[in-house]
Amino acid sequence: MRITTRFSGLLLAAALPLGADAALPEESIQPSINAELAEHTKHFNEKVYKIADNVYSAVGWNLANSVMIVAPEGLIIVDTGESAEQSRKVLAEFRKISDKPIKAIVYTHFHPDHINGVKGFISEEQVKSGEVQIYAQETLLDNVVTQGALVGPILGMRSGYSFGAALPDTDKKDMNAGLGPLAHEGKSTFIAPTITFKDKLDTTIAGLPVQFLHVPSEAPDEIVLFLPQNKVLISAEVTQGPTLPNIHTLRGTKFRDPVVWVNSLDKLRAYQADYMVPLHGQPVSGKDKVEEVLRMTRDAIAYVHDQTVRWMNKGLTPDELVEKVKLPPYLAGYTPYLREYYGTVKHSVRQIYQGYLGWFQGDPVDLDPVPPVEKAKRLVELMGGREKVLLAAGDAYLKGDYQWAAELAGYAIRIDHGDQLAREIKARSFRRLGYASMNINWRNWYLMSAMELEGKLDGDAALQLSQSMRNAFLSPDMLKNLPARIFLQNWVTRLDPERSADVNLTLGFVFPDIQEEWALEVRRGVAELHKGIPEGTTLKLTFDKTYLDTVISGENGLLKGALLGDVKVDGNLLDIKTFLGCFDFEETPIALTLR
């Protein structure tokens, strides 16, 4: 079949066989960046901003800002960045301003870019001795360990795509992360909170009155600080800085309720603060300006929610809603706070629909659809076969219809992941879409997926990405804080139904040093965690929680411990080996695009 193709303004006549090893003519797609997104990078130049007379915000060193509050008797550090290395740089800048000792750390919420750099500011010994206290909302530790243990593997991989973790330097030049500078690689550290509260806490830290308030929004454990003496509001991520808030995050998270978020913004407005210090982006000065930013942010989130619900009630589905719900110009144009650098209306609308109604859109055809691969085979056959589909995809690409080109090529890939021509069309389409995008999350997903299609995220590269991102969510420091309950509960979701199809066994776990007992029961493909050990259980393992920490980190294993005497065994060791063999702990890097 003879195909006429046009690339870079040239007409090329090529006898192009459409076999699996076919390739498109060479085309140079130069890395580029949306002009407005490039300009947005200037918001995150490295600078320490002074607010009022004793508050300093370090912007530009980490994805999230760190704030220093100079109190009469010492320093309060609010949020610690994503790595110890970067946060040491921040501390060096703060030390140019004050040499007072650090008396307190505040975690505003559990996300890695706000807590992972803690050891860049303080040591574990300072916390153990009582020299430094760490403040947080009472659910933060549970959120940290549950996130990393339960869905850590897939969340880590998806986060790598969201943040463009494997992109080459050419694709990162002059870039930002939408709500901050590009994140830096470094050591993830963690120290557990020492002082927690539920709803609010009015206290004095290092001689300074501080008011804490729980305001669920971007995170369920989000807290803000208000300094009544100079009316400074440290707004955490209730406002996400210079961007439309991410009402939903593409990397994946539980439902972020816009109604709750709006209510939290109204609570911030009630402070009537003279200064506002977000944990992303630059501070805001002046009571009127603070009120304006909070009100506009509140109204944008409310508008997206209210109009989505309005049209949902008229029967519109997510694909229809995203074309219907758009911010009015006065909100969409409120630069930089409501521009779609990080969040977008479209992916927020889809989350709101699912949050209220779930995945089912009301068409029974979706109840038991034709499986994806079979559906692709039938559609490709209906369209005249692979060659016609890819000709149409190539034609769409040449006409600049990159979305349609990617969708068409995707059918061929679903049938055969090794279809090189289809992969090239889809990858090139994604590159075009990515370089044009003003939204950093969309840009990164397009470009990372293009790399996957081009074979640049295979094997070792995918494994390295998975491991590095997993460390951000479950670092060795976090592993030490993993309760035995969470560790064992995680096994429930790792049970292999085929290996355990004929197994009925219960294994008890005794932790003498923390005086806890648990048991896991396997019943033919189902696992149940018991608090305490059921009567009649004959299989038991006894070892300290400190040894469990080494098992979690990969330094040791249960069978190894049993053989070397670190783990006391009650019952038949072969039965215990059978029990442990029922679980799937292999973490294979996941292809996210080739589905």
C-alpha positions as CSV (number, residue, x, y, z in Angstrom):
1,M,0.0,0.0,0.0
2,R,1.4,3.4,-1.0
3,I,0.9,6.2,1.5
4,T,1.5,9.9,1.0
5,T,2.6,11.5,4.3
6,R,3.5,15.1,5.2
7,F,5.8,16.0,8.1
8,S,7.4,19.3,8.9
9,G,5.9,20.9,5.8
10,L,7.4,18.3,3.4
11,L,5.6,15.9,1.2
12,L,7.1,12.4,1.4
13,A,5.9,9.6,-0.9
14,A,6.8,6.4,0.9
15,A,6.1,2.8,0.2
16,L,5.2,2.1,3.8
17,P,4.2,-1.5,4.7
18,L,1.9,-1.4,7.7
19,G,3.5,-4.4,9.5
20,A,4.1,-4.4,13.2
21,D,7.7,-3.1,12.6
22,A,6.6,-0.3,10.4
23,A,7.8,3.2,11.3
24,L,6.7,6.7,10.5
25,P,9.1,9.0,8.6
26,E,11.5,10.9,10.9
27,E,10.0,14.0,12.4
28,S,11.6,16.4,14.8
29,I,9.2,17.4,17.6
30,Q,11.2,20.0,19.5
31,P,10.6,20.2,23.2
32,S,8.6,23.3,24.0
33,I,6.5,24.8,26.8
34,N,3.2,26.6,26.7
35,A,4.1,30.3,26.9
36,E,1.8,31.1,29.9
37,L,3.1,28.1,31.8
38,A,6.7,29.1,31.1
39,E,6.0,32.6,32.4
40,H,4.4,31.1,35.5
41,T,7.8,29.7,36.5
42,K,8.8,33.1,37.7
43,H,6.4,32.8,40.6
44,F,8.8,30.3,42.1
45,N,12.1,32.0,42.0
46,E,14.1,31.3,45.1
47,K,13.4,34.0,47.7
48,V,12.7,34.3,51.4
49,Y,9.7,36.7,51.9
50,K,9.2,38.6,55.1
51,I,5.7,38.9,56.3
52,A,4.7,41.2,59.1
53,D,7.6,41.4,61.6
54,N,8.4,37.8,62.4
55,V,7.2,35.4,59.7
56,Y,9.4,34.3,56.7
57,S,8.3,32.1,53.8
58,A,11.0,30.3,51.7
59,V,9.6,30.0,48.2
60,G,11.4,28.1,45.4
61,W,13.6,25.6,47.1
62,N,11.0,22.9,47.6
63,L,7.8,22.1,45.8
64,A,6.1,23.3,49.0
65,N,7.2,26.3,51.0
66,S,8.7,26.2,54.5
67,V,7.7,29.0,56.8
68,M,9.8,30.2,59.8
69,I,8.0,32.0,62.6
70,V,10.4,33.8,65.0
71,A,8.9,33.5,68.5
72,P,10.3,35.0,71.7
73,E,12.0,31.8,72.8
74,G,12.8,30.1,69.5
75,L,11.7,29.2,66.0
76,I,8.6,27.5,64.7
77,I,9.0,25.8,61.3
78,V,5.8,25.2,59.3
79,D,6.2,22.3,56.8
80,T,9.6,20.8,55.9
81,G,9.7,20.3,52.1
82,E,10.1,17.1,50.1
83,S,13.7,16.2,50.9
84,A,16.3,16.7,53.7
85,E,18.9,18.0,51.2
86,Q,16.7,20.8,50.0
87,S,15.5,21.7,53.4
88,R,19.0,22.1,54.7
89,K,19.4,24.8,52.1
90,V,16.2,26.5,53.4
91,L,17.5,26.3,57.0
92,A,20.8,27.9,55.8
93,E,18.7,30.8,54.4
94,F,16.7,31.1,57.7
95,R,19.9,31.1,59.7
96,K,20.8,34.3,57.9
97,I,17.8,35.8,59.7
98,S,17.8,34.2,63.1
99,D,20.1,31.9,65.1
100,K,17.4,31.0,67.7
101,P,16.9,27.3,68.3
102,I,14.1,25.5,66.6
103,K,11.4,24.7,69.2
104,A,8.6,23.3,67.0
105,I,7.8,21.8,63.7
106,V,4.3,21.9,62.2
107,Y,3.0,19.5,59.6
108,T,0.1,21.1,57.9
109,H,-0.9,17.8,56.2
110,F,0.4,14.4,55.3
111,H,1.5,14.9,51.7
112,P,5.2,14.1,51.0
113,D,6.2,17.6,49.8
114,H,5.2,19.0,53.2
115,I,6.8,16.4,55.6
116,N,9.6,14.5,54.0
117,G,12.4,17.1,54.6
118,V,12.0,17.2,58.4
119,K,15.5,15.9,59.1
120,G,16.9,18.9,57.2
121,F,15.7,21.0,60.1
122,I,15.9,18.8,63.2
123,S,17.1,15.4,64.4
124,E,15.2,12.5,65.9
125,E,17.2,13.0,69.1
126,Q,15.9,16.6,69.5
127,V,12.4,15.2,69.4
128,K,13.0,12.3,71.7
129,S,14.6,14.6,74.3
130,G,11.6,17.0,74.2
131,E,13.7,19.9,72.8
132,V,11.5,20.0,69.7
133,Q,7.8,19.3,69.5
134,I,6.0,18.3,66.2
135,Y,2.4,19.5,65.8
136,A,-0.2,17.9,63.5
137,Q,-3.8,16.9,63.1
138,E,-4.6,13.6,64.9
139,T,-5.1,11.6,61.7
140,L,-1.8,12.6,60.0
141,L,0.2,9.5,61.0
142,D,-2.6,7.1,60.0
143,N,-2.8,8.9,56.6
144,V,0.9,8.7,56.1
145,V,1.2,4.9,56.7
146,T,-2.1,4.0,55.1
147,Q,-1.2,5.8,51.9
148,G,2.2,4.3,51.7
149,A,1.3,0.8,52.7
150,L,-2.1,0.2,51.1
151,V,-1.9,1.8,47.7
152,G,1.8,2.8,47.7
153,P,2.8,0.8,44.6
154,I,0.2,2.2,42.2
155,L,0.2,5.6,43.8
156,G,3.9,5.9,43.5
157,M,3.9,5.0,39.8
158,R,1.0,7.4,39.0
159,S,2.7,10.1,41.0
160,G,5.8,9.6,38.8
161,Y,3.7,10.3,35.8
162,S,1.9,13.3,37.4
163,F,5.2,15.0,38.3
164,G,7.1,14.0,35.2
165,A,9.7,12.2,37.3
166,A,11.5,10.5,34.4
167,L,11.4,13.3,31.9
168,P,14.7,14.4,30.4
169,D,16.2,17.8,31.2
170,T,15.1,19.1,27.8
171,D,11.5,18.6,28.8
172,K,12.1,20.2,32.2
173,K,13.9,23.4,31.0
174,D,12.1,26.6,32.3
175,M,9.4,24.3,33.8
176,N,7.5,24.5,37.1
177,A,5.1,22.1,38.9
178,G,2.1,24.3,38.6
179,L,1.9,25.1,42.3
180,G,5.6,25.3,43.0
181,P,9.0,24.7,41.4
182,L,10.0,21.3,40.1
183,A,10.5,18.8,42.9
184,H,14.0,17.8,43.7
185,E,15.3,14.2,44.2
186,G,16.6,13.6,47.7
187,K,16.3,11.7,50.9
188,S,12.8,11.3,52.3
189,T,12.7,11.5,56.1
190,F,10.0,11.4,58.7
191,I,9.5,11.9,62.4
192,A,6.2,11.2,64.0
193,P,4.1,14.0,65.5
194,T,4.4,14.5,69.3
195,I,1.4,16.8,69.8
196,T,-1.9,16.3,67.9
197,F,-5.4,17.6,68.1
198,K,-8.8,17.0,66.5
199,D,-10.5,20.2,65.6
200,K,-8.7,23.2,67.1
201,L,-5.9,24.0,69.4
202,D,-5.1,27.4,71.0
203,T,-1.7,27.3,72.5
204,T,1.6,29.1,73.2
205,I,4.7,27.9,71.4
206,A,8.1,29.3,72.4
207,G,6.3,32.2,74.0
208,L,4.1,33.0,71.0
209,P,0.3,32.6,71.0
210,V,-0.7,30.3,68.1
211,Q,-4.2,29.2,67.0
212,F,-4.5,25.9,65.0
213,L,-7.6,25.0,63.1
214,H,-8.5,21.7,61.3
215,V,-9.8,22.7,57.8
216,P,-10.2,19.6,55.6
217,S,-9.8,20.6,51.9
218,E,-6.9,19.5,49.7
219,A,-6.1,16.9,52.4
220,P,-8.4,15.4,55.1
221,D,-6.0,16.4,57.8
222,E,-5.2,19.9,56.6
223,I,-4.6,22.5,59.4
224,V,-3.9,26.2,59.3
225,L,-2.2,28.5,61.8
226,F,-3.3,32.0,62.9
227,L,-1.0,34.3,64.7
228,P,-3.4,36.7,66.6
229,Q,-0.7,39.2,67.6
230,N,-0.1,40.3,64.0
231,K,-3.1,38.7,62.2
232,V,-1.0,36.4,60.0
233,L,-2.8,33.4,58.5
234,I,-0.7,30.5,57.4
235,S,-3.2,29.0,55.0
236,A,-1.5,25.7,54.2
237,E,-3.0,24.2,51.1
238,V,-6.5,25.3,51.6
239,T,-5.4,27.8,48.9
240,Q,-3.0,26.1,46.5
241,G,-1.1,29.3,45.7
242,P,-1.0,30.7,42.2
243,T,-3.2,28.2,40.4
244,L,-6.7,26.8,40.3
245,P,-6.9,24.3,43.1
246,N,-6.7,20.6,42.3
247,I,-10.2,19.6,43.4
248,H,-9.1,16.2,42.1
249,T,-5.6,14.9,41.6
250,L,-4.8,12.7,38.6
251,R,-2.3,10.6,40.5
252,G,-5.3,9.3,42.5
253,T,-6.8,10.2,45.9
254,K,-10.0,9.7,47.9
255,F,-12.9,12.1,47.1
256,R,-12.0,15.7,47.8
257,D,-15.4,17.1,48.8
258,P,-15.8,20.6,47.3
259,V,-18.5,21.5,49.7
260,V,-16.2,20.8,52.7
261,W,-13.4,22.7,50.9
262,V,-15.6,25.8,50.4
263,N,-16.7,25.6,54.1
264,S,-13.0,25.6,55.1
265,L,-12.3,28.6,52.9
266,D,-15.1,30.5,54.6
267,K,-13.6,29.7,58.0
268,L,-10.3,31.2,56.8
269,R,-12.2,34.3,55.6
270,A,-13.6,34.7,59.1
271,Y,-10.1,35.4,60.5
272,Q,-10.0,38.7,58.5
273,A,-6.3,38.3,58.3
274,D,-4.0,41.2,57.4
275,Y,-1.5,38.7,55.8
276,M,-1.9,35.2,54.3
277,V,1.0,32.8,53.8
278,P,0.1,29.8,51.5
279,L,2.4,26.8,51.5
280,H,2.7,27.1,47.7
281,G,3.5,30.4,46.0
282,Q,4.0,33.9,47.3
283,P,2.4,35.5,50.4
284,V,-0.5,37.8,50.1
285,S,-0.5,41.2,52.0
286,G,-3.4,43.5,52.9
287,K,-6.8,42.5,54.4
288,D,-8.7,43.4,51.2
289,K,-6.4,41.3,49.0
290,V,-6.4,38.4,51.4
291,E,-10.3,38.4,51.4
292,E,-10.3,38.8,47.6
293,V,-8.1,35.7,47.0
294,L,-10.0,33.6,49.5
295,R,-13.4,34.7,48.1
296,M,-12.5,34.1,44.5
297,T,-11.0,30.7,45.2
298,R,-14.0,29.8,47.2
299,D,-16.4,31.0,44.5
300,A,-14.5,29.1,41.8
301,I,-14.7,25.8,43.7
302,A,-18.3,26.4,44.5
303,Y,-19.1,27.2,40.9
304,V,-17.6,24.0,39.6
305,H,-19.4,22.0,42.2
306,D,-22.7,23.7,41.9
307,Q,-22.9,23.7,38.1
308,T,-21.7,20.1,37.9
309,V,-24.5,19.0,40.3
310,R,-27.0,21.2,38.4
311,W,-26.3,19.5,35.1
312,M,-26.0,16.0,36.7
313,N,-29.5,16.4,37.9
314,K,-30.5,17.1,34.2
315,G,-29.0,13.7,33.3
316,L,-25.7,14.7,31.8
317,T,-22.8,12.3,32.0
318,P,-19.2,13.2,32.7
319,D,-18.2,13.4,29.0
320,E,-21.1,15.8,28.5
321,L,-20.5,17.7,31.8
322,V,-16.9,18.6,30.9
323,E,-18.2,20.4,27.8
324,K,-21.0,22.2,29.7
325,V,-19.3,23.3,33.0
326,K,-16.8,26.1,32.4
327,L,-15.8,28.9,34.7
328,P,-17.1,32.4,33.8
329,P,-14.5,34.8,32.4
330,Y,-14.1,36.8,35.6
331,L,-13.1,33.6,37.5
332,A,-11.2,31.8,34.7
333,G,-9.2,35.0,34.1
334,Y,-8.3,35.7,37.7
335,T,-4.5,35.4,37.3
336,P,-2.6,33.6,38.7
337,Y,-4.9,32.1,41.4
338,L,-7.5,30.5,39.2
339,R,-5.6,29.7,36.0
340,E,-5.4,26.0,35.2
341,Y,-1.7,25.5,35.8
342,Y,-2.3,22.6,38.3
343,G,-6.0,21.9,38.7
344,T,-8.5,21.9,35.8
345,V,-12.2,22.2,35.6
346,K,-12.5,19.2,33.4
347,H,-10.9,16.6,35.6
348,S,-12.6,18.2,38.7
349,V,-16.0,17.8,37.1
350,R,-15.4,14.1,36.6
351,Q,-14.4,13.5,40.2
352,I,-17.5,15.4,41.5
353,Y,-19.8,13.2,39.3
354,Q,-18.1,10.0,40.6
355,G,-18.1,11.2,44.1
356,Y,-21.8,11.6,44.2
357,L,-23.0,8.9,41.7
358,G,-20.1,6.5,41.3
359,W,-18.9,5.0,38.0
360,F,-22.3,4.0,36.6
361,Q,-23.7,6.6,34.2
362,G,-27.1,5.1,33.7
363,D,-26.6,3.2,30.4
364,P,-27.0,-0.5,31.1
365,V,-24.6,-1.2,28.2
366,D,-21.9,-0.3,30.8
367,L,-23.0,-3.0,33.2
368,D,-21.2,-5.8,31.4
369,P,-19.3,-4.3,28.5
370,V,-17.4,-6.2,25.9
371,P,-13.8,-6.7,27.3
372,P,-11.4,-3.9,26.1
373,V,-9.2,-6.1,23.9
374,E,-12.2,-7.9,22.3
375,K,-14.0,-4.5,21.8
376,A,-10.9,-3.1,20.1
377,K,-10.7,-6.1,17.8
378,R,-14.3,-5.8,16.7
379,L,-14.1,-2.0,16.2
380,V,-10.9,-2.3,14.1
381,E,-12.5,-5.0,12.0
382,L,-15.6,-2.9,11.6
383,M,-13.5,0.1,10.5
384,G,-11.9,-2.0,7.8
385,G,-8.9,-3.4,9.5
386,R,-5.7,-2.2,11.1
387,E,-4.3,-0.5,8.0
388,K,-7.3,1.7,7.5
389,V,-7.4,2.6,11.2
390,L,-3.8,3.6,11.2
391,L,-4.1,5.5,8.0
392,A,-7.0,7.4,9.5
393,A,-4.9,7.9,12.7
394,G,-1.9,9.2,10.7
395,D,-4.2,11.5,8.7
396,A,-5.7,12.9,11.9
397,Y,-2.2,13.5,13.2
398,L,-1.1,15.4,10.1
399,K,-4.2,17.6,10.3
400,G,-3.4,18.5,13.9
401,D,-6.2,16.4,15.4
402,Y,-3.9,14.8,17.9
403,Q,-6.6,13.6,20.3
404,W,-8.4,11.6,17.6
405,A,-5.1,10.3,16.3
406,A,-4.2,9.0,19.8
407,E,-7.6,7.4,20.3
408,L,-7.5,5.6,17.0
409,A,-4.0,4.3,17.5
410,G,-5.0,3.2,20.9
411,Y,-7.3,0.5,19.4
412,A,-4.4,-1.1,17.5
413,I,-2.2,-1.0,20.6
414,R,-4.9,-2.6,22.7
415,I,-4.9,-5.5,20.3
416,D,-1.1,-5.7,20.0
417,H,1.1,-3.8,22.5
418,G,4.0,-4.3,20.1
419,D,2.4,-2.5,17.2
420,Q,5.3,-0.1,16.6
421,L,3.5,2.1,14.1
422,A,0.5,2.6,16.3
423,R,2.8,3.4,19.3
424,E,4.6,6.0,17.3
425,I,1.4,7.7,16.2
426,K,0.1,7.8,19.7
427,A,3.4,8.9,21.2
428,R,3.8,11.7,18.7
429,S,0.3,12.8,19.3
430,F,0.9,12.9,23.1
431,R,4.0,14.9,22.6
432,R,2.1,17.5,20.6
433,L,-0.7,17.6,23.2
434,G,1.8,17.8,26.1
435,Y,3.9,20.6,24.7
436,A,0.8,22.7,24.0
437,S,-0.8,22.1,27.5
438,M,-0.9,24.9,30.1
439,N,-1.7,22.4,32.8
440,I,1.4,20.8,34.3
441,N,-0.3,17.6,35.3
442,W,-1.7,17.0,31.8
443,R,1.6,17.9,30.3
444,N,3.5,15.4,32.4
445,W,1.0,12.6,31.8
446,Y,1.2,13.2,28.0
447,L,5.0,13.3,27.9
448,M,5.6,10.4,30.4
449,S,3.1,8.3,28.4
450,A,4.9,9.2,25.2
451,M,8.1,7.9,26.8
452,E,6.4,4.7,27.7
453,L,5.1,4.2,24.2
454,E,8.6,4.9,22.8
455,G,10.0,2.1,25.0
456,K,11.9,4.5,27.3
457,L,10.1,3.3,30.5
458,D,10.6,-0.4,30.1
459,G,12.3,-2.9,32.4
460,D,15.0,-1.3,34.7
461,A,13.8,2.3,33.9
462,A,10.2,1.4,35.1
463,L,11.5,-0.4,38.1
464,Q,13.8,2.5,39.1
465,L,10.9,5.0,38.7
466,S,8.6,2.8,40.8
467,Q,11.1,2.4,43.6
468,S,12.1,6.0,43.8
469,M,8.5,7.3,43.9
470,R,7.5,4.6,46.4
471,N,10.2,5.9,48.7
472,A,8.5,9.3,48.8
473,F,5.4,7.7,50.1
474,L,6.9,5.1,52.4
475,S,10.5,6.0,53.3
476,P,12.5,4.0,55.8
477,D,11.6,6.6,58.5
478,M,8.0,6.1,57.7
479,L,8.3,2.3,57.8
480,K,9.5,2.6,61.4
481,N,6.2,4.2,62.3
482,L,4.1,1.6,60.5
483,P,1.9,-0.1,63.2
484,A,1.7,-3.9,63.2
485,R,-2.0,-3.6,62.4
486,I,-1.4,-1.6,59.2
487,F,1.4,-4.0,58.1
488,L,-0.8,-7.1,58.6
489,Q,-3.9,-5.4,57.1
490,N,-1.9,-4.8,54.0
491,W,-1.6,-8.6,53.6
492,V,-5.3,-8.9,53.1
493,T,-5.1,-7.1,49.8
494,R,-2.0,-9.2,48.7
495,L,-3.7,-12.6,49.0
496,D,-3.4,-14.6,45.8
497,P,-6.7,-16.5,45.3
498,E,-5.2,-19.2,43.2
499,R,-2.4,-20.1,45.6
500,S,-4.9,-20.0,48.5
501,A,-7.8,-21.7,46.8
502,D,-7.6,-24.8,49.0
503,V,-5.9,-23.3,52.1
504,N,-7.7,-22.9,55.5
505,L,-5.0,-21.7,57.9
506,T,-4.7,-19.1,60.7
507,L,-1.3,-17.7,61.7
508,G,-1.0,-15.8,65.0
509,F,1.5,-12.9,65.5
510,V,2.7,-12.1,69.0
511,F,4.7,-8.9,69.6
512,P,5.9,-9.0,73.2
513,D,7.7,-5.5,73.2
514,I,4.4,-3.7,72.3
515,Q,2.1,-6.2,74.0
516,E,0.0,-6.8,70.9
517,E,-1.4,-10.0,69.4
518,W,-2.9,-10.3,65.9
519,A,-3.9,-13.2,63.6
520,L,-4.4,-13.6,59.9
521,E,-6.9,-16.2,58.7
522,V,-6.9,-17.5,55.2
523,R,-10.1,-19.1,54.1
524,R,-9.9,-20.3,50.5
525,G,-9.1,-17.1,48.7
526,V,-10.2,-14.7,51.4
527,A,-8.1,-13.2,54.3
528,E,-9.3,-11.8,57.5
529,L,-7.3,-9.9,60.2
530,H,-8.2,-10.6,63.8
531,K,-7.3,-8.5,66.8
532,G,-6.1,-11.1,69.2
533,I,-5.4,-14.7,68.4
534,P,-8.5,-17.0,68.0
535,E,-8.7,-19.9,70.4
536,G,-7.4,-23.1,68.9
537,T,-4.8,-21.4,66.7
538,T,-1.8,-23.7,66.4
539,L,0.5,-21.7,64.2
540,K,2.1,-18.7,65.9
541,L,5.1,-16.5,65.3
542,T,6.5,-14.5,68.2
543,F,9.0,-11.6,67.7
544,D,9.4,-8.0,68.6
545,K,8.0,-5.1,66.7
546,T,11.5,-3.9,66.2
547,Y,12.3,-7.1,64.2
548,L,9.1,-6.5,62.2
549,D,10.5,-3.1,61.3
550,T,13.5,-4.9,59.7
551,V,11.1,-7.3,57.8
552,I,9.1,-4.3,56.5
553,S,12.3,-2.6,55.3
554,G,13.4,-5.8,53.5
555,E,16.5,-6.4,55.7
556,N,15.1,-9.6,57.1
557,G,12.3,-12.1,56.5
558,L,10.0,-14.2,58.6
559,L,11.3,-17.6,57.5
560,K,14.9,-16.4,57.8
561,G,14.1,-15.2,61.3
562,A,12.5,-18.5,62.2
563,L,15.6,-20.4,61.0
564,L,18.0,-18.1,62.8
565,G,16.0,-17.9,66.1
566,D,14.9,-14.3,65.8
567,V,11.4,-15.5,65.4
568,K,9.9,-18.1,67.8
569,V,7.7,-20.6,66.0
570,D,4.8,-22.5,67.4
571,G,3.4,-25.2,65.0
572,N,4.6,-26.9,61.8
573,L,7.1,-24.8,59.9
574,L,6.0,-26.3,56.6
575,D,2.4,-25.1,57.3
576,I,3.7,-21.6,58.0
577,K,5.6,-21.7,54.7
578,T,2.4,-22.8,53.0
579,F,0.5,-19.9,54.7
580,L,3.2,-17.3,53.7
581,G,3.2,-18.6,50.1
582,C,-0.5,-17.6,49.7
583,F,0.5,-13.9,49.4
584,D,1.7,-11.9,46.5
585,F,4.3,-9.4,47.5
586,E,5.9,-9.0,44.1
587,E,5.7,-5.3,43.0
588,T,6.0,-5.3,39.2
589,P,6.3,-1.9,37.5
590,I,2.9,-1.1,36.0
591,A,2.4,0.0,32.4
592,L,-0.1,2.8,32.7
593,T,-0.6,3.8,29.0
594,L,-0.4,0.4,27.1
595,R,-3.9,-0.8,28.1
